[in-house]
């Protein structure tokens, strides 16, 4: 395998599993204290979003793996969507190195 390709394939990207999202007023955010429950407008058995570099690339279902949580991927986006998410991260890395 080409060494440049090998370097790129070993590059780390942030992978996030997003439970949900909610808009709150600044007053509500400033009022958060330990123990506060923030209700997410999503059903407990809904699929969760899989993000790479903060861009949605797939969905999955939460699973328990030992004592940890995991994500069973049920759908993944197109190659073009994956390339777009990854290329943004690579561009950021190269810009920072320049």
DAPE-V542075 format. One record per residue. N is the residue number from 1. RES is the residue in one letter. PHI is phi in whole degrees, 0 to 359 (999 if undefined). OMEGA is omega in whole degrees, -180 to 180 (NA if undefined). Layout:
BEGIN
N | RES | PHI | OMEGA
N | RES | PHI | OMEGA
END
This chain:
BEGIN
1 | X | 999 | 178
2 | X | 304 | -177
3 | X | 295 | 176
4 | X | 295 | 178
5 | X | 296 | 179
6 | X | 299 | 178
7 | X | 297 | 180
8 | X | 295 | -178
9 | X | 292 | 178
10 | X | 269 | -180
11 | X | 290 | -179
12 | X | 271 | 177
13 | X | 233 | 178
14 | X | 289 | 177
15 | X | 244 | -175
16 | X | 236 | 170
17 | X | 254 | -174
18 | X | 261 | 179
19 | X | 292 | -178
20 | X | 178 | -177
21 | X | 212 | 179
22 | X | 213 | 175
23 | X | 269 | 178
24 | X | 229 | 175
25 | X | 287 | 177
26 | X | 300 | 178
27 | X | 301 | 179
28 | X | 295 | -180
29 | X | 297 | -180
30 | X | 293 | 179
31 | X | 271 | -179
32 | X | 293 | 177
33 | X | 223 | 176
34 | X | 306 | -178
35 | X | 100 | 178
36 | X | 296 | 175
37 | X | 254 | 177
38 | X | 256 | -180
39 | X | 283 | 179
40 | X | 257 | -179
41 | X | 286 | -179
42 | X | 209 | 178
43 | X | 290 | -176
44 | X | 300 | -178
45 | X | 258 | 176
46 | X | 291 | 176
47 | X | 291 | 179
48 | X | 258 | -180
49 | X | 279 | 174
50 | X | 254 | -178
51 | X | 245 | 171
52 | X | 240 | -178
53 | X | 54 | 179
54 | X | 63 | 177
55 | X | 237 | -178
56 | X | 293 | 180
57 | X | 235 | -180
58 | X | 181 | 178
59 | X | 219 | 178
60 | X | 195 | -178
61 | X | 245 | 178
62 | X | 294 | 177
63 | X | 225 | 176
64 | X | 262 | 179
65 | X | 238 | -173
66 | X | 63 | 178
67 | X | 263 | -178
68 | X | 251 | 171
69 | X | 266 | 175
70 | X | 218 | 178
71 | X | 229 | 172
72 | X | 270 | -177
73 | X | 291 | 180
74 | X | 253 | 177
75 | X | 204 | 179
76 | X | 233 | -177
77 | X | 290 | -180
78 | X | 287 | 175
79 | X | 302 | -180
80 | X | 298 | 179
81 | X | 294 | 178
82 | X | 296 | 179
83 | X | 299 | -179
84 | X | 296 | 180
85 | X | 296 | -178
86 | X | 286 | -177
87 | X | 295 | 177
88 | X | 298 | -180
89 | X | 293 | 179
90 | X | 297 | 180
91 | X | 297 | 177
92 | X | 301 | -179
93 | X | 295 | -179
94 | X | 292 | 177
95 | X | 296 | 180
96 | X | 292 | -179
97 | X | 284 | -176
98 | X | 282 | NA
END
